[in-house]
């Protein structure tokens, strides 16, 4: 036969009687100090920083030329094409994917990767031949090494004053980048014509030659 349940009456009084009261301490909320993500003095001393208005800031040279009205949007896009080709050709990586891949996308392999990298190197070489070695060196300094105009001027024209160094290099870079859209258009057209000629020659070769 089950035992009757014991009454819980007075249990609360017993708990209150033997419980030790706790002291509640109120602490003022002090917000955490925002983390300082600004560049260190050593970083700001690097040649890709420049003194503007008494402050050391990292400049995007292409954007600076665009904002000054020295180059247009087509030149800015061509500069992006050049640095993508340069990095892919020399270092083997490329990060320009901004859209979702199509459903019929076929992943490449080591062979297609090597071909694509070779094509990028070919475009860089053809543009270097079109614009000249001096233009190529300045594109490397400006886009690949991300040097400021002041750092470029000090390296290229050490005998000149700082203001003259910067102005000379800035004008040269504006002229070079402004020529990139036409250089890319001519390069692509030349590559396309070469592919068409090769395809035509293959079709003209007699079957006995294979």
PAMIMAR-61121 format. One line per 2 residues: for each residue x, y, z of N, C-alpha, C. Coordinates in pm, 1 decimal, always signed. Example, Ala and Ser with C-alpha at 12.3 -4.5 7.8 and 13.67 -1.06 7.14 Angstrom:
residues 2
+1319.0 -569.0 +780.0 +1230.0 -450.0 +780.0 +1320.0 -330.0 +780.0 ~ +1285.0 -225.0 +708.0 +1367.0 -106.0 +714.0 +1290.0 +3.0 +787.0
This chain:
residues 210
+86.3 -118.9 +0.0 +0.0 +0.0 +0.0 +88.9 +122.6 +0.0 ~ +68.6 +217.9 -96.8 +158.2 +334.9 -106.5 +145.6 +423.8 +15.2
+261.8 +480.4 +54.4 +262.4 +571.7 +167.2 +205.2 +706.6 +126.1 ~ +137.4 +771.4 +213.2 +83.4 +904.4 +181.0 +196.4 +1004.4 +164.7
+176.9 +1095.2 +70.2 +279.8 +1196.2 +43.9 +293.7 +1287.3 +163.1 ~ +419.5 +1319.2 +193.7 +444.9 +1409.9 +306.1 +412.0 +1551.6 +268.4
+360.1 +1622.7 +361.2 +325.1 +1762.3 +338.5 +452.8 +1845.1 +327.3 ~ +451.5 +1941.1 +232.2 +564.9 +2031.4 +213.8 +542.0 +2162.9 +284.6
+440.6 +2164.7 +368.4 +411.6 +2288.1 +442.0 +526.2 +2318.8 +535.7 ~ +566.2 +2443.0 +539.2 +673.8 +2485.6 +627.0 +810.9 +2466.6 +568.4
+819.1 +2404.5 +446.8 +949.0 +2383.0 +385.4 +1013.2 +2514.8 +344.5 ~ +927.8 +2603.5 +294.0 +979.4 +2733.9 +254.1 +1035.2 +2810.2 +373.3
+965.0 +2802.6 +488.2 +1014.6 +2870.0 +608.1 +1147.3 +2811.1 +651.5 ~ +1160.8 +2675.5 +637.6 +1285.7 +2612.1 +676.8 +1401.1 +2659.7 +589.8
+1375.2 +2671.6 +456.8 +1479.3 +2716.6 +363.5 +1518.8 +2859.8 +394.8 ~ +1417.0 +2943.3 +419.7 +1448.0 +3082.8 +449.9 +1522.0 +3093.4 +582.2
+1491.2 +3001.6 +673.7 +1552.6 +3008.9 +805.6 +1701.0 +2974.9 +801.5 ~ +1736.5 +2876.1 +716.8 +1874.8 +2831.5 +715.1 +1955.2 +2886.8 +595.7
+1890.2 +2962.5 +506.5 +1962.0 +3018.7 +392.3 +2041.8 +3140.2 +436.8 ~ +2160.6 +3152.4 +382.9 +2245.5 +3267.7 +413.9 +2217.7 +3377.3 +312.2
+2176.1 +3492.3 +354.8 +2147.8 +3600.5 +258.4 +2275.3 +3641.7 +184.6 ~ +2260.2 +3670.3 +55.3 +2373.4 +3711.4 -27.7 +2370.7 +3861.0 -51.9
+2486.6 +3918.4 -53.4 +2497.6 +4062.2 -78.3 +2507.8 +4085.5 -228.8 ~ +2419.0 +4165.8 -281.4 +2417.3 +4196.4 -423.6 +2498.5 +4322.3 -446.8
+2601.6 +4309.3 -532.5 +2686.3 +4424.4 -563.0 +2649.1 +4478.4 -700.6 ~ +2622.9 +4604.2 -707.3 +2588.6 +4668.7 -833.8 +2715.8 +4726.5 -895.7
+2744.1 +4682.0 -1015.5 +2864.4 +4728.0 -1085.5 +2824.4 +4810.9 -1206.0 ~ +2882.1 +4925.8 -1217.3 +2851.2 +5013.5 -1330.1 +2904.6 +4952.3 -1459.0
+2827.6 +4961.5 -1568.1 +2869.8 +4906.8 -1696.7 +2967.3 +5002.7 -1762.5 ~ +3084.3 +4951.5 -1792.5 +3185.6 +5032.7 -1858.9 +3209.5 +4970.8 -1996.0
+3172.3 +5039.9 -2102.9 +3190.3 +4982.1 -2236.8 +3337.3 +4957.8 -2266.4 ~ +3362.3 +4846.9 -2338.1 +3500.3 +4812.6 -2374.4 +3554.0 +4914.4 -2473.3
+3678.8 +4944.4 -2459.6 +3742.8 +5038.9 -2549.8 +3757.7 +4975.6 -2687.6 ~ +3722.6 +5053.7 -2789.0 +3729.4 +5001.8 -2925.5 +3873.3 +4965.0 -2960.2
+3886.1 +4852.0 -3028.6 +4018.7 +4804.7 -3066.2 +4079.2 +4896.4 -3171.0 ~ +4202.5 +4931.9 -3152.9 +4271.4 +5020.5 -3244.8 +4329.3 +4938.6 -3359.8
+4264.6 +4951.0 -3477.5 +4310.0 +4877.2 -3594.7 +4389.5 +4963.8 -3690.6 ~ +4426.9 +5081.2 -3645.9 +4503.4 +5169.5 -3733.0 +4643.9 +5114.2 -3753.5
+4707.2 +5144.7 -3866.7 +4840.7 +5091.6 -3892.9 +4942.7 +5143.2 -3792.7 ~ +5039.7 +5061.7 -3766.1 +5145.1 +5097.9 -3672.5 +5238.6 +5200.8 -3736.8
+5315.5 +5272.3 -3655.9 +5412.6 +5367.5 -3712.9 +5509.2 +5301.1 -3809.4 ~ +5548.6 +5175.6 -3778.9 +5638.1 +5104.7 -3869.7 +5570.9 +5076.5 -4003.6
+5439.4 +5042.2 -3998.1 +5366.1 +5015.9 -4122.8 +5350.6 +5143.8 -4204.3 ~ +5322.3 +5255.3 -4136.6 +5302.5 +5380.5 -4208.4 +5432.1 +5434.8 -4267.5
+5544.1 +5383.3 -4221.2 +5672.4 +5425.3 -4277.3 +5704.1 +5354.3 -4408.0 ~ +5623.6 +5253.7 -4444.7 +5646.6 +5179.0 -4567.5 +5624.3 +5268.3 -4689.2
+5685.2 +5232.2 -4803.8 +5676.2 +5318.2 -4922.4 +5539.9 +5321.3 -4989.7 ~ +5444.2 +5238.2 -4947.0 +5310.6 +5246.7 -5005.5 +5221.6 +5343.6 -4928.0
+5277.5 +5413.5 -4829.3 +5209.1 +5520.9 -4759.7 +5268.1 +5654.7 -4803.8 ~ +5185.9 +5758.3 -4795.4 +5231.2 +5889.0 -4839.3 +5177.8 +5995.0 -4743.9
+5251.3 +6104.1 -4729.9 +5210.2 +6213.4 -4642.6 +5119.7 +6308.5 -4719.6 ~ +4995.1 +6319.4 -4674.4 +4896.7 +6407.5 -4736.9 +4829.6 +6488.2 -4627.1
+4839.6 +6619.8 -4634.1 +4779.0 +6704.4 -4532.4 +4836.7 +6683.0 -4394.3 ~ +4964.2 +6648.8 -4388.5 +5028.6 +6627.0 -4259.1 +5003.6 +6490.3 -4200.1
+4931.0 +6402.5 -4270.7 +4901.6 +6268.7 -4220.7 +4955.7 +6164.3 -4316.6 ~ +4995.1 +6050.2 -4259.8 +5042.8 +5938.6 -4339.9 +4924.4 +5849.0 -4374.6
+4892.8 +5835.7 -4502.3 +4780.8 +5753.6 -4545.5 +4825.8 +5663.5 -4659.2 ~ +4757.4 +5549.1 -4672.3 +4785.5 +5456.8 -4782.3 +4703.7 +5499.4 -4902.7
+4768.7 +5524.6 -5011.7 +4701.9 +5573.7 -5130.6 +4683.8 +5463.5 -5233.7 ~ +4569.6 +5464.5 -5298.6 +4547.1 +5383.4 -5416.6 +4579.7 +5473.0 -5534.8
+4693.8 +5447.3 -5597.6 +4741.2 +5539.5 -5699.7 +4645.1 +5549.5 -5818.1 ~ +4588.4 +5436.9 -5860.0 +4494.8 +5440.4 -5972.7 +4371.3 +5521.9 -5936.1
+4319.5 +5500.7 -5815.7 +4203.3 +5576.9 -5772.2 +4236.7 +5724.9 -5760.2 ~ +4357.8 +5755.6 -5714.9 +4398.6 +5895.7 -5704.2 +4402.2 +5961.3 -5841.3
+4451.2 +5891.4 -5941.6 +4452.3 +5945.5 -6078.0 +4311.2 +5962.9 -6131.0 ~ +4224.4 +5868.0 -6099.5 +4085.6 +5875.2 -6145.5 +4012.3 +5992.4 -6079.6
+4030.0 +6008.5 -5948.6 +3964.2 +6117.3 -5877.6 +4015.7 +6253.1 -5923.5 ~ +4140.1 +6259.0 -5967.8 +4196.9 +6384.8 -6017.4 +4154.2 +6414.2 -6160.2
+4085.7 +6319.4 -6225.0 +4041.5 +6339.7 -6361.9 +4147.6 +6311.2 -6465.5 ~ +4258.8 +6247.4 -6425.1 +4367.6 +6219.7 -6518.9 +4341.4 +6095.5 -6602.5
+4259.1 +6002.3 -6553.5 +4224.1 +5882.1 -6628.7 +4073.8 +5859.3 -6615.3 ~ +4017.3 +5782.9 -6708.4 +3873.8 +5755.6 -6703.9 +3846.3 +5615.9 -6650.1
+3717.2 +5579.1 -6648.8 +3677.8 +5449.7 -6595.1 +3732.7 +5332.6 -6673.7 ~ +3745.1 +5348.1 -6806.0 +3801.6 +5239.5 -6887.0 +3946.0 +5211.1 -6847.7
+4020.0 +5316.4 -6816.8 +4159.1 +5298.5 -6774.9 +4166.5 +5228.8 -6639.6 ~ +4073.7 +5261.9 -6550.1 +4070.4 +5196.2 -6419.2 +4044.3 +5047.2 -6436.1
+3948.1 +5012.1 -6521.1 +3918.3 +4870.3 -6545.4 +4036.9 +4798.7 -6610.0 ~ +4104.4 +4865.2 -6702.3 +4220.0 +4804.4 -6767.9 +4332.9 +4781.1 -6667.9
+4348.1 +4872.6 -6573.0 +4450.3 +4854.1 -6468.8 +4417.1 +4731.5 -6384.6 ~ +4288.6 +4706.8 -6358.6 +4248.3 +4587.2 -6283.8 +4276.9 +4461.3 -6365.0
+4249.8 +4466.5 -6495.4 +4281.9 +4350.8 -6580.7 +4431.2 +4321.9 -6574.4 ~ +4512.4 +4427.7 -6581.1 +4657.5 +4409.5 -6584.9 +4706.9 +4344.8 -6456.4
+4663.2 +4394.4 -6341.7 +4714.6 +4338.5 -6215.9 +4663.7 +4195.6 -6196.0 ~ +4542.2 +4165.0 -6241.6 +4491.8 +4026.7 -6233.3 +4577.7 +3934.2 -6319.1
+4606.4 +3976.3 -6441.8 +4692.0 +3895.9 -6530.1 +4832.2 +3882.3 -6471.9 ~ +4884.2 +3989.9 -6417.4 +5021.6 +3988.5 -6364.9 +5033.6 +3893.1 -6245.8
+4941.1 +3903.8 -6152.0 +4946.0 +3819.3 -6032.9 +4924.6 +3673.1 -6070.8 ~ +4829.2 +3647.4 -6159.6 +4802.8 +3509.1 -6200.8 +4923.3 +3450.1 -6273.3
+4984.9 +3527.5 -6362.9 +5098.3 +3477.9 -6440.0 +5219.9 +3453.2 -6351.4 ~ +5243.6 +3539.8 -6254.4 +5366.0 +3531.0 -6174.4 +5350.0 +3448.9 -6046.9
+5228.2 +3444.5 -5992.2 +5209.9 +3377.7 -5863.0 +5109.0 +3262.7 -5867.3 ~ +5031.8 +3253.3 -5975.1 +4944.2 +3138.6 -5991.3 +4815.0 +3142.5 -5913.3
+4769.5 +3258.8 -5871.3 +4638.7 +3265.6 -5805.2 +4563.0 +3388.0 -5853.8 ~ +4432.8 +3378.6 -5844.2 +4346.3 +3483.7 -5895.3 +4217.8 +3482.6 -5815.7
+4176.7 +3598.1 -5766.4 +4057.0 +3607.1 -5682.9 +3968.4 +3717.8 -5737.0 ~ +3894.1 +3687.7 -5844.8 +3807.9 +3787.0 -5906.5 +3664.5 +3737.6 -5918.2
+3633.1 +3622.3 -5859.5 +3499.5 +3564.4 -5872.1 +3400.4 +3645.2 -5789.6 ~ +3302.0 +3706.7 -5856.3 +3202.8 +3787.5 -5786.0 +3061.6 +3735.8 -5808.4
+3041.0 +3652.0 -5907.5 +2908.1 +3600.4 -5939.0 +2901.2 +3450.3 -5909.8 ~ +2779.1 +3401.3 -5896.2 +2758.1 +3258.1 -5876.3 +2792.1 +3184.8 -6005.7
+2858.2 +3072.0 -5991.5 +2896.3 +2995.6 -6109.9 +2772.5 +2943.6 -6182.1 ~ +2773.2 +2941.6 -6315.3 +2657.9 +2888.7 -6389.5 +2641.7 +2739.6 -6365.7
+2521.0 +2690.1 -6391.5 +2490.8 +2548.9 -6365.3 +2571.6 +2455.1 -6454.7 ~ +2610.9 +2501.4 -6574.6 +2686.5 +2416.6 -6666.7 +2837.1 +2436.5 -6653.9
+2881.0 +2501.0 -6543.2 +3024.1 +2525.7 -6523.9 +3098.7 +2393.1 -6506.6 ~ +3208.9 +2379.5 -6577.3 +3291.8 +2259.9 -6568.7 +3425.3 +2300.4 -6505.6
+3457.4 +2238.6 -6394.1 +3581.7 +2270.2 -6325.0 +3701.5 +2225.8 -6408.3 ~ +3801.0 +2313.0 -6414.8 +3920.7 +2282.1 -6490.9 +4013.4 +2187.2 -6417.0
+4122.2 +2153.8 -6482.7 +4221.1 +2066.0 -6421.5 +4357.2 +2132.9 -6430.1 ~ +4461.9 +2056.9 -6399.8 +4596.4 +2113.6 -6398.0 +4637.2 +2163.2 -6536.6
+4584.5 +2101.5 -6641.3 +4620.9 +2140.0 -6777.2 +4554.5 +2272.2 -6817.0 ~ +4424.3 +2284.4 -6791.4 +4356.1 +2409.0 -6824.0 +4408.7 +2524.0 -6737.3
+4447.8 +2492.4 -6612.4 +4505.5 +2594.9 -6525.3 +4636.3 +2647.4 -6584.7 ~ +4720.6 +2555.9 -6629.7 +4848.9 +2596.1 -6688.2 +4827.9 +2677.0 -6815.8
+4729.3 +2637.9 -6896.4 +4701.3 +2711.5 -7020.1 +4652.6 +2852.2 -6988.1 ~ +4562.2 +2863.5 -6891.9 +4510.5 +2995.3 -6853.8 +4620.8 +3084.7 -6799.1
+4708.1 +3025.5 -6718.0 +4819.0 +3103.4 -6662.9 +4914.3 +3147.5 -6773.3 ~ +4937.3 +3059.7 -6869.3 +5021.4 +3096.7 -6983.2 +4959.1 +3207.0 -7066.5
+4825.9 +3203.2 -7083.8 +4757.8 +3309.3 -7158.9 +4772.0 +3443.8 -7089.5 ~ +4762.5 +3442.6 -6955.9 +4778.9 +3567.3 -6880.6 +4920.4 +3621.8 -6898.5
+5019.2 +3534.0 -6892.0 +5158.0 +3577.1 -6911.1 +5179.5 +3630.6 -7052.5 ~ +5113.9 +3568.9 -7150.3 +5126.5 +3615.7 -7288.3 +5069.2 +3757.2 -7302.5
+4953.7 +3783.0 -7240.5 +4894.6 +3917.2 -7248.7 +4985.7 +4021.3 -7184.5 ~ +5042.4 +3987.6 -7067.1 +5133.8 +4080.6 -7000.7 +5254.4 +4109.6 -7089.8
+5309.2 +4005.1 -7151.9 +5423.9 +4023.5 -7239.6 +5391.3 +4107.3 -7362.4 ~ +5275.4 +4086.0 -7421.8 +5236.2 +4162.3 -7540.2 +5213.1 +4309.4 -7505.8
+5154.8 +4336.0 -7389.9 +5134.4 +4475.2 -7348.5 +5267.4 +4541.4 -7316.9 ~ +5359.6 +4465.7 -7257.3 +5493.8 +4519.5 -7231.6 +5561.5 +4556.4 -7364.0
+5545.8 +4472.7 -7465.9 +5606.0 +4501.6 -7595.2 +5541.3 +4624.4 -7659.5 ~ +5412.7 +4643.1 -7637.6 +5342.5 +4756.4 -7697.4 +5378.9 +4887.9 -7629.0
+5379.9 +4887.5 -7496.9 +5400.5 +5012.2 -7421.8 +5546.7 +5038.4 -7389.6 ~ +5630.6 +4936.4 -7395.2 +5771.6 +4954.4 -7366.5 +5808.4 +4908.3 -7225.9
+5937.8 +4881.3 -7207.2 +5986.5 +4831.2 -7079.2 +5970.8 +4934.5 -6968.1 ~ +5994.2 +5062.3 -6998.3 +5981.1 +5166.3 -6895.0 +5837.7 +5171.6 -6842.1
+5740.3 +5160.0 -6931.2 +5600.5 +5159.5 -6888.1 +5570.6 +5036.0 -6804.4 ~ +5626.4 +4922.6 -6843.6 +5605.1 +4798.2 -6767.9 +5660.8 +4810.6 -6626.9
+5779.4 +4867.3 -6613.6 +5840.4 +4885.1 -6481.5 +5753.0 +4974.6 -6393.8 ~ +5698.5 +5078.6 -6448.7 +5613.1 +5168.2 -6370.6 +5480.9 +5102.4 -6333.2
+5428.3 +5020.0 -6420.2 +5307.2 +4945.6 -6386.1 +5334.2 +4847.7 -6272.5 ~ +5450.1 +4783.3 -6276.8 +5487.0 +4693.1 -6167.3 +5497.5 +4768.5 -6035.1
+5563.3 +4882.5 -6037.2 +5581.7 +4959.5 -5914.2 +5449.0 +5010.6 -5861.4 ~ +5362.9 +5057.2 -5952.1 +5237.7 +5119.4 -5911.4 +5131.3 +5017.6 -5872.5
+5116.4 +4910.2 -5950.3 +5006.3 +4816.0 -5930.2 +5048.1 +4690.7 -5853.2 ~ +5163.3 +4632.7 -5888.1 +5205.3 +4509.2 -5821.7 +5268.4 +4536.7 -5684.9
+5357.4 +4634.6 -5677.8 +5424.1 +4666.4 -5551.3 +5346.9 +4770.2 -5469.4 ~ +5248.6 +4835.6 -5532.1 +5161.2 +4933.0 -5465.8 +5240.2 +5046.3 -5400.6
+5342.1 +5094.2 -5471.5 +5419.9 +5206.3 -5420.1 +5345.3 +5336.7 -5441.9 ~ +5367.0 +5431.7 -5354.9 +5310.1 +5563.8 -5371.8 +5389.2 +5639.5 -5477.8
+5332.2 +5749.8 -5526.5 +5403.4 +5829.8 -5625.4 +5533.4 +5885.6 -5567.6 ~ +5531.4 +5922.0 -5442.3 +5652.1 +5975.1 -5378.6 +5762.1 +5870.0 -5374.1
+5726.3 +5745.2 -5337.0 +5825.5 +5638.0 -5331.0 +5877.8 +5604.2 -5470.3 ~ +5789.4 +5604.8 -5568.6 +5833.0 +5578.6 -5705.0 +5926.7 +5688.2 -5753.5
+5891.1 +5812.8 -5725.8 +5974.9 +5924.5 -5768.6 +6111.8 +5920.9 -5704.8 ~ +6118.0 +5885.1 -5575.5 +6247.2 +5877.5 -5507.3 +6334.0 +5767.1 -5566.0
+6271.9 +5657.7 -5610.3 +6347.8 +5546.3 -5667.0 +6392.9 +5575.1 -5810.2 ~ +6307.7 +5642.4 -5888.2 +6337.3 +5664.2 -6030.3 +6418.1 +5791.2 -6054.3
+6394.1 +5893.8 -5973.8 +6460.7 +6023.1 -5994.8 +6518.2 +6075.5 -5863.0 ~ +6617.5 +6007.2 -5808.2 +6670.4 +6046.8 -5676.5 +6734.4 +6184.2 -5674.6
+6778.7 +6236.5 -5789.2 +6846.8 +6366.0 -5792.4 +6750.2 +6484.1 -5789.6 ~ +6621.4 +6459.8 -5811.4 +6523.2 +6568.5 -5815.7 +6464.7 +6594.4 -5677.9
+6399.0 +6710.2 -5663.0 +6329.5 +6741.0 -5539.3 +6205.4 +6655.5 -5524.6 ~ +6154.6 +6646.1 -5402.3 +6041.9 +6557.0 -5375.6 +5917.9 +6595.3 -5454.8
+5887.2 +6723.8 -5460.4 +5768.1 +6767.4 -5533.4 +5780.6 +6735.8 -5681.9 ~ +5898.8 +6759.0 -5737.0 +5921.3 +6731.2 -5878.6 +5920.5 +6581.8 -5905.4
+5975.2 +6503.6 -5813.5 +5972.2 +6357.7 -5826.5 +5829.0 +6308.0 -5838.2 ~ +5746.3 +6351.2 -5744.4 +5608.6 +6302.6 -5740.5 +5530.3 +6346.7 -5862.6
+5544.0 +6473.1 -5901.1 +5470.8 +6523.5 -6016.7 +5510.8 +6455.1 -6145.5 ~ +5639.9 +6429.1 -6160.6 +5689.3 +6363.9 -6282.7 +5634.8 +6222.1 -6294.0
+5642.7 +6146.4 -6185.7 +5596.1 +6007.7 -6187.0 +5444.1 +6001.6 -6202.5 ~ +5372.6 +6090.2 -6135.7 +5226.9 +6090.9 -6144.9 +5181.1 +6114.0 -6289.2
+5245.6 +6206.8 -6357.5 +5209.9 +6232.9 -6497.1 +5242.0 +6114.0 -6585.7 ~ +5355.7 +6050.1 -6562.2 +5393.0 +5933.4 -6641.2 +5294.1 +5818.9 -6620.8
+5257.6 +5794.8 -6495.3 +5165.0 +5685.0 -6465.3 +5027.4 +5710.1 -6526.0 ~ +4982.8 +5835.1 -6521.7 +4853.3 +5867.7 -6582.0 +4856.1 +5839.2 -6732.0
+4964.3 +5876.0 -6798.6 +4976.3 +5851.5 -6942.2 +4979.3 +5702.3 -6973.1 ~ +5052.1 +5625.7 -6892.2 +5063.7 +5481.0 -6915.7 +4930.4 +5410.9 -6894.4
+4863.7 +5440.1 -6782.1 +4736.5 +5373.6 -6752.3 +4630.1 +5413.3 -6855.1 ~ +4636.8 +5536.4 -6902.9 +4540.0 +5580.8 -7003.9 +4555.4 +5502.7 -7134.2
+4674.1 +5448.2 -7160.0 +4696.8 +5370.4 -7282.0 +4659.3 +5223.2 -7267.0 ~ +4634.4 +5178.9 -7143.2 +4606.3 +5036.9 -7120.6 +4480.9 +4986.3 -7191.8
+4367.2 +5059.7 -7192.3 +4248.2 +5004.6 -7260.5 +4274.0 +4973.0 -7407.6 ~ +4339.6 +5064.9 -7478.6 +4369.0 +5039.8 -7620.2 +4469.1 +4926.0 -7635.5
+4566.6 +4919.0 -7544.7 +4666.0 +4811.8 -7551.7 +4600.0 +4675.6 -7530.9 ~ +4506.4 +4667.6 -7436.8 +4436.5 +4541.1 -7414.5 +4348.1 +4505.4 -7533.3
+4280.2 +4604.8 -7589.3 +4194.4 +4577.9 -7705.0 +4277.1 +4526.6 -7822.5 ~ +4391.7 +4588.8 -7848.1 +4478.3 +4544.1 -7958.0 +4534.5 +4404.8 -7929.8
+4570.8 +4379.2 -7804.6 +4626.9 +4249.1 -7768.0 +4524.7 +4138.0 -7786.9 ~ +4402.9 +4161.6 -7740.5 +4298.0 +4059.7 -7755.2 +4266.2 +4035.4 -7902.4
+4263.1 +4142.8 -7980.5 +4234.4 +4127.2 -8122.6 +4345.6 +4048.4 -8191.6 ~ +4468.1 +4075.6 -8156.6 +4580.5 +4003.2 -8216.2 +4578.0 +3855.7 -8177.6
+4546.2 +3826.1 -8051.2 +4537.4 +3686.3 -8007.5 +4423.7 +3615.0 -8079.7 ~ +4308.5 +3682.2 -8092.9 +4193.9 +3621.8 -8161.1 +4226.9 +3594.3 -8308.3
+4293.7 +3686.1 -8374.5 +4330.8 +3666.1 -8514.5 +4429.4 +3550.2 -8529.1 ~ +4520.6 +3538.9 -8432.0 +4617.3 +3428.3 -8437.9 +4546.4 +3294.6 -8421.8
+4446.6 +3288.5 -8333.7 +4370.9 +3164.3 -8315.1 +4293.4 +3129.4 -8441.4 ~ +4235.5 +3230.5 -8504.8 +4159.3 +3207.0 -8627.7 +4251.4 +3160.1 -8740.3
+4371.2 +3217.2 -8749.3 +4465.8 +3174.1 -8852.4 +4508.8 +3029.4 -8830.8 ~ +4534.0 +2994.1 -8705.2 +4574.7 +2856.4 -8675.7 +4463.8 +2757.9 -8709.9
+4339.7 +2796.4 -8677.8 +4227.5 +2708.5 -8709.8 +4211.9 +2692.4 -8860.2 ~ +4232.1 +2802.4 -8933.8 +4220.3 +2796.3 -9079.3 +4330.4 +2711.0 -9139.2
+4452.8 +2723.5 -9088.5 +4563.3 +2644.0 -9139.8 +4541.0 +2496.0 -9113.9 ~ +4484.9 +2460.2 -9000.1 +4457.5 +2318.7 -8970.9 +4354.5 +2263.0 -9068.5
+4256.9 +2345.1 -9105.2 +4154.2 +2298.8 -9197.7 +4209.5 +2282.8 -9339.8 ~ +4315.4 +2358.4 -9371.7 +4371.6 +2351.1 -9505.4 +4474.3 +2241.1 -9522.0
+4521.7 +2184.9 -9408.8 +4622.8 +2079.4 -9418.2 +4556.3 +1950.3 -9469.7 ~ +4614.3 +1884.8 -9572.3 +4553.8 +1759.8 -9622.7 +4549.2 +1651.5 -9516.0
+4454.8 +1564.1 -9527.1 +4437.9 +1457.2 -9429.2 +4558.7 +1366.0 -9427.0 ~ +4629.8 +1350.1 -9540.4 +4745.3 +1262.8 -9546.6 +4861.4 +1313.7 -9460.1
+4856.5 +1440.1 -9424.1 +4965.7 +1498.6 -9346.6 +4957.1 +1459.7 -9200.5 ~ +4844.1 +1409.7 -9152.8 +4828.1 +1374.9 -9011.2 +4879.5 +1234.8 -8984.6
